[in-house]
Amino acid sequence: MKFRLASALIVPLAVLAGCGGGDATGNISAPATPIATVAAPAGKNWSETVAVTAEGGYRVGNPDAPLKLVEYGSRTCPTCGAFGREGTMPLINNYVSTGKVSFEFRDFLVHGAPDLAAALLGTCGGPQPFFPLLEQMYQNQQSYLDKLQAMSPEMQAKFQTMKPNQVATALAEQMGLIEFVKQRGIPEAKARACLNDQAKLEAAAKLSDDASASGKVTGTPTFILNDQKVDAVSWSQLEPILKGAGA
């Protein structure tokens, strides 16, 4: 596992820094003809069609949508939190629902262990509750960041002798995230099992490793539209790009 979880164990008190998606690497061309709405299969709704992708992200919408949007986001990044609160539901309700756009979220552990704890719990319920839980985490982000900032240096020092799963569990307890997901239908025993699932931990680390290795992701949030990085970190910046691409 290449992701630097060991060095990330001392990050918690600095979680308000390090966000920002970096520079765009390409331009999205406007379509020659308008993109038509794509009807969902009978009895289904694109805004409720969620699946885990081969890359390890969670995608909502038409898997064959002509516009494929990917966000690399951190659950402890305030800029990501602002997008989550302001943009996630309009994106899903107004664009994903048309079948023109799919939206995939990939956890990027820019703040190391705190992000790992939140990501393991955020994926614990599986595909269907993933996006509602993500949006609710961002709605409550300041609460768990405040608890994280209040952690004592003594507690942080203890992390140096713990395994990554133990650190993730301790941070989840500190941030109140176990109780948070428990209130939203994930039993405490299941939440703790997710935090201690070595395969899930390694998959989360690999997702961040692969993103870093691609050269496209250097901060959060980073948005990729049809394999091209776009110059946007907020909903007010991203929505015009989607419209210009034919959404």
N, C-alpha and C positions, 0 to 999 in steps of 0.2 A: 504494500500500500504506500504510494509515493506521497500522498497529500500530507502536508506537514502538521499533523495533529499535535505532535509533541510540542512543537514551538508555539502552536496556537493556544496552548493551555494558559498562557499568561495574557491573552488578548482581552478578556472581558471588559476591563475598565476603559478600553479604547474603542468600543464598538460604534461610537458616533462618527468615526473617521473611516476613510477608505472606500466610500461609495463613489460611484460615478462610472459610467460605461465606457469612457474613452472616446476616441475618434472613430467616425464612420469610415468604412472601407469601400463603399460603393454607392451608386445611385440606383433607385428603383425606377424603371421606366414605366410610363403610363401605358396601359394596354391599347392596342390598335382599335379594338372594339370593346364596348362596355362588358363587364363581367355579369353574367346573368345569375339570378338567384337559383340555388340548387335545393330542391325539395328534399327533406329528410325521408327515409323509408316510412311506410305506413306505420302509424302508432309510435313513431319516435320523434324526438326533438333534438336538433343539433346542439342546443345549449345544454343538454343533459346527456350527451353522448361522450363519454370519457373513457380513455384507454391509456395504459402504460405503453410508452414507445420503446423501440429497440435500444434507443440511447439512454433510457432510464428516466425520461421525463414523463409528465402527465399531460395528455392532449385532450382538449375539449373541442368538439365540432366535427365537421366533415373530414374524414381522413384523406379524402382526395380533393380537398379545397384548393382552388388555384392560387390562393394566397396563404402561405404557411408562415405564421408568426411564432417565433420562439423567444421566450424571455429567460435569460439567466439572471436569477434573482437571489437575494439574501434576505432571510426573514428577520435579521437584526439590522438591516440597512435602512436608515430613515428615508432615503430617496426612493427605495423600493417600496417602503411602507406607504409613502405618499401616492405612488402609482397604484398600489393595491387598493387603497381607499377610494381614489378618484377614478381609476380607469378600468379595473377588472370587470365590474358588473356592466358598465356601458359597453365595453368591448364585447363581452359575451352576449348581452341582450340585443345590441344593435348591429353587430357585425358577424359574430360566430353563428348566430341564429339563422342568418341568411344562407348558410352553406358556402359562402364565398371565402370565408376566412376560418382557418383553424388556429387555435392558440395553445401552445405548449409551454409549460413552466418547468424549468430545470433548476433545481437547487444548486447554487454555487456558494461554496463554503468560504466566502471571502473573510469572515471573522472566525474561522476555525471551529473550535469546540462549541461555542454558543450556537452557531448556525447548524452544526451537526445535531445537537439536541433537538432544536426546533424542527429540522428536516425529518428526523426519524419519527417524531410524533406527528408531523404534518402528513406523512405518508402512511401512517399506521392504520387508518381506516380503509385504505384501498382506494380505487379510482372514484367511486361515486361521490363520496363526501369531500374529495380532495379540494376542489375549488371553493366551495363554501367555507371549508375550514381555513384555507389559505387567506381568504378575504377577511374572515373573522380574526385570524391571528394579526393581520395588519391593522384592523380596527383597534385591537388591544395592544399594539406594539409598544407604546410608550410605557404601559404598565409593567411589562416584563423587562424592558430595558432599564427602567428605574430600579427594579429589584436586582438586576444584574450589576448595575453600577454600585449598588449598596453592599456588594459582597466584600468581605474583609480580606486583607492581604494574607492573613493566616490561612483562610480557606483556600485561596488561590495557591498558596505554597504547598498545600496537601496534594494538589492535583499532579504535582511532579512525580509522585510515587504511585499514581493510579493508572490503570489501563484506560484507553480511550472510551470504552463503553461505560466504565465507572464514572469518568468525568462527565460524559453526556448525561448520565442519570443524575449526578449531583447538580449539574447546571439546570436541568429540567426542573428539579425540586426547587432550586433557588429562584428560578424565574416564575414559578407557579404554573408551569406548562402541563404538568401531569394533571393537576386539578382542572386546568382549562379544558383539556381534551376529554376528561372524565365528564364534565358538565355537558359535553357535546356528543355523548354516546359511545365513547371509547372507554371500556372498563379499565380501572387502574392496573389490574394484572396484565391486560393486553398491552397497555402503554409501556409498562416496565419491560415486558418481553420484547417489544420493538426496540427499546433503548439498548437492550442487551443482545440484540441479534447481530452477530458478527458479519453475516453475509450482507445484511442491509447497510451496516457501517461501511464495509468495503465497497459496496456499490455506490454509496453516496460519495465516498472519496474518489472513486474512479471517474464519476461524472465530472467532478471538478478538475481532476487531472487532465481528462480528455479535452475539456473546454480550454484550459490553460495552454495545452499543447497545440491547439488549433491556431493560436495567435489572435483569435478574434475577441476573446474574452479576457479583459484585464481589470475589470471592475464591475460593479453592479449599480443599477440594472443595465444589462446589455440586451438589445433587441436585434434579432436576426429575422429578416423578411425574405423568404425565398433564397436562403443561403447567403444573403448580403446583409452586413451590419448596417444599421441605420442610425442616423444622428438624432437620437431622441432618448430622453430619460424620464419624461413626464407624459401624461395623457394628452395634454394640450399640444405637445410636440409630435406625438405619435399619430394621433387621429388624422391630421391633415395628410400624413404620409400614406396611411391606409386609403384614404379617399382618393388621393392622387394615383394610387396603384389600381383603382377600380373597385374598391370595396363598397 
